[in-house]
Amino acid sequence: MNVLGIETSCDDTSAAVFDGRQLKANIISTQLVHRNFGGVVPELASRSHIQLILPVIRQALIQSNCEKSDIQGIAVTRGPGLAGSLLVGISIAKGLAQSLQIPFVGINHLEGHIWANRLADPDLAPPFLVLIASGGHTQLVLTEKWGSYQILGRTVDDAAGEAFDKVGKMLELGYPGGPLIEKLAGEGDTKYIRFPRARLKNAGEYDFSFSGLKTAVLTHIQAIGREARDTHLPDIAACFQDAVISVLVDKTIKAAKDNRVSRICLAGGVAVNKALQQAMLRAAMKKQLQVSWPSPALCTDNAGMIAQAGHFYLEQNKTSDYNLSPMPSLNL
């Protein structure tokens, strides 16, 4: 079964073709217009999706050597995400499904991130623990079997990727902040200052909080002044990144041991961070745990992961009807 995947949850317009064995195409068009505003502008995102979605789908079909008539099912992100952006993808999916007389299914974007690890490792089998860390989400998810998930912990405020972007803005590095902070942190001293690691009293033991860390960075750079801030930019970036990573690693390793799983998977845009990857590997080796993550293209928002998840459901004849609507706050 050739499944066309469509992903338009935020500011990446993506289409992919998955045939059940391999990802035949995975086209991603990232909207650059948002860099002028230091963050994603929802109205501009939805307008850009309208302009890009059909060319991106055509490119995916060309790369996969498929005609529209070769597509036997469609998978589309229904949430979480920006309402207008989701609506573009869902509307295209419905139109194509109706014109081709084929089934379609709405997919949870977060579940897609979990399935991205299956694209990276076709032999991956539950149970395993997934750390989803992105601009909008930070969750620890126990995958008991495909299609069945238990959320062990989540952020109570800012997501990890969101904290990277906001601190990047404080340091006037640009947008998105994550890659810029990672690059700068490689030149910095993690012993320059110790930023706080949140210990939550009224939340679950695997929950995260990055709002206090963000405030601590702001307080520090205001206290030292602009000249000292510019001098110590690499050090501040390194110490901030170290604080985020240490919390992510500590809670992930604890959750894996407490729930007796031997495999940890990383997912989401923050999973591309090499410092996080290496820190997780070192901690996992000490506890005799395995760690893996997808390629960078599969960590960011992409239709390949949506097509893979959709293939799983369509094979079981689990489909959506034409009443499917966007769910911006959809939970896993």
N, C-alpha and C positions, 0 to 999 in steps of 0.2 A: 504494500500500500504506500503510494507516494502521498505524503502529507505536506501541505503548504502551511508554514507557520507565519504568523503576523504579530509583530510586537511594536506597540506605540504607546507604552505606558507613561513615558516622560519626554525626554528630548532626543532619543535615538529612534529613527525609523528603520525597521528591519524586517526582512522577509527571508525565509529559508525553506529548503525542501529536504525532507528526511524520508527514507524509504524503508525504515525498520531495521536496517543494518548499518547504513552510513549516512552521514550528513553530506548531501550532494551539493548544497549551496547554503551560504549564510551571509547575506549582504546586510551591512550595517552602515547607515548614513547618519553621522552625528551632526546635530545642528550647532553651528558655530556662533549664531547670532546672540546667544545668551551670554557669551563672554563679555559683551559690551555692558552688561547689567550686573555682573557679579553673581549671577544665579539664574535659574530657569524662570522665564516669564511664561505662565500658562497659556495666555492668548497667542503669543508668538509661536509657542510649541505646537499648538493644534493647527495653526495656519500652515506651518512648515510641513507637518505630517500630510496635510491635504495635497501640498505640492509634490511631496517626495514619494508617497506611498505607491502609486502606480509604476513610476520608473524603477523603484526598488524591487517590486514584485516581478516586473519584466526581466530585470537583470538576474534575479534568482532563478527564473525559469530558463533563461539562456545558459547560465552557468551550469545548471543541473541537466542540461540537454533535454528538457521537458517541454511539451506543449501544455496549454491549459487543459486539454482533454486527457492528459496523463495524470492529472491530480485527482485523487480519489477521496480526499478529505481535507478539511481546513481546521487549523487550531489557531485561536486568537486570544490574546491577553484580555481578560475582562476586569482585572483589578489585582492589587491596588495600584493607584496611579492618579494622574491628572484626568479629571472627568472629560474635558474636551479632547484630549489626546486619545484616551481610550475609545471615545465615541467614533473617532475616525477609523481606527482599526476594526472595530466591531461592525461598522457600517459597510466597509469594504468586504469583510468576511461574509456578511449576510448576502450582499449583492452577488459575489462570486459563487457562493454556495447555491443560491437560487438559480442563477443563469446556467450553471454546470450541472444542476440537479444532483448535488453531492452533499453529504452530511458535514456539519461543522460542530466544534465544541469550544466553549469558553474555558480558559485555563488561568489558574491563579499564578500570578507573576512570581511569587515566592516559591511555589512548588516548582516552577520552571528552573529557578536557580538550583534547586536540589537535583533535578534531572540533568543539569549541565555536567555534573560529576559522572553520570552514566555515559554521556557522550565522550568524556575524556577517558573513561575506563569501562568498556562494554561488559567487563566481568564483575563490576561492582554489584554487590548484593547486600540487602539489609540483614541484620540490623547495623546501623552506623549512626554517628552523631554529626550533624552539620552546623557549622557556624556560618550564618548568613550575615554578612557585614557589608552594607552599602550606604548610599547617600540617604536613603529613607528608612532603612531597617537594620536592626541588630537583634538577631534571635539565635537561640540555641534550640535546635530541633532534633528530636530523636526520631529517626526513620525506622519504624518497626517493620514495615513492609511497604512496597511501592503503593502509593495511594493512601497510606495510613501514617499520620504524623502526630507527635506529641510535642508541644512547645514547652520546653523546660524553663526557658528564661527569655526575657526581651528587655529592650531599653525602656526606661520609665520617662525619658525626656528625649534628648538629642540622640540620633543614630551616630555610629562611629564616623561614617563618611560625611555626615552633616557637620560634625565637630571639626573634621579636617578642613572642610570648605569655609566654615566660619572663622577658624583661626587663620587660615590662609588669607582671608579678607582683612582680619585685624593686622596681619603683618604686611599687608599691601602686596601680596605675591601675585594675585590674579585668581582666575577661576578656570577650571576646578582646582581646589586647593590641595587635594590629596597627592597627586603626582608631584606638584611643586614642593610641598613640604617634605615628601620622601627624598627627593633629590637634594634639597638643602640640608636635610638631617644627616645625610651621609658625610657631610663636612663638619658636623657639630660635635660637641662634647655632652654626652648624656649626664655628666656629673656637674654640669653648670648650675642647675637648680633642680630640686625635686618637686614636681607638681603633684597634687593630691591624687590618690586612687580612691574612688568612691566606695564606701562600705555602707550599704543600704540597711537601715534598721527596719523599715516598714514595707519591705518588698521580699520577693523570693531570693533564695541564696544564689541563684544563677542569673538574676536580673542585672542590668547594666544601667549606669548613669554617667553621662559625659558633660552635663550642663555645668556642674561645679568646676570641672577641669577647665572648661572654656572660660569661665569667669576668672579662674585663678591666672590663666594666661593674660587675660585683659588687664587684671589688677597689676600684674608684674610689669607689663610693658608701659602702663601709665605711670608706675612708680619710678622706673629708671629713665624715662624720657626718650625722645625720638632718636637722639644721637647714639645713646647706649643700645637702644633697640636694634638700630641698623648694624652696629658693630657686632652684636651677639645674635643676629638673625639665625645663623646655622645652629647655635647652641640652644636657642629657644625652640626651634623646630625639632631638634633632636630630643629634647627633654619632653616636649609635648607628645611626640610620636611614641616615645618610650612608655609614657604613662598610659596611653591608649592601648598599646600592644600588650603590656603586662597584665592589664585587666582582662582583655580578650583571651589571652593564653591561659591565665590562672583559672578562670571560670570554665573554660572549655575543657581543660584537662580534668578538673574536678568532676564536671558533669559526666565525662566519659568513664572515669573510674567508678563513680557512684552508681552509674547505670549499667556497668559491666559490658561496655562495648569496646572493641579493640581497634575500631577504625574511626578516624575523624576526617571529615571533608570540609573544605573551605569553599565559600560561594559568595558571590556579590563583588562589586567593584573594589572594595577594600582588600579582597583576597589577592589582588594583584601585587600588593605591597610586599616587596621582597624581605624587608625586615620582619614583618609579621610571619611570613612563611618560614624563615629560618628560626625565629624564636619558637614557633609552634613545633617545628621539627626537633629542636633540641630538647624541649620539655617533654615531648611525646616519647622520644627515645629513652629518657630516664624512667618512664613508666611502662615501657615496652608496648607502646601504641603505634599504630600506623597513621600517617597523615598524607593526604593527597589534595590536589586542587586542579581545576580545569585550566586551560590556556587562557591568556588575557582576553581574547575575543569572546570566550565563553563565560568569563566572569562578569563582564559588563552586560548591560541589557541587550539581548539578542534574540532573534526569532528561532534560532536553532534549538534552544532549550524548550521553547514553547511547542515547536513541532514534535520533538521527542516525547514530551508529556502528552501532547494531543494524540500521538500514535498509540500510546498505551491505552487511552480511554476509548478511542474510536475502534480499536480492535475488539473491545468488549461491548461494542454497540452503545456506548454511553455518549450521547450527543446532546446538543443544546437546541432549543427551538428559537423561532424568530422573535420571541419576547425577550431574548437576552439583552440586558442593559448593562452599562458600565457600573462598577462598584468601586468607587475611589478608595474606600476604607476597608476593602475586603480582607478578612483575616485568613490565615492558613487553616 
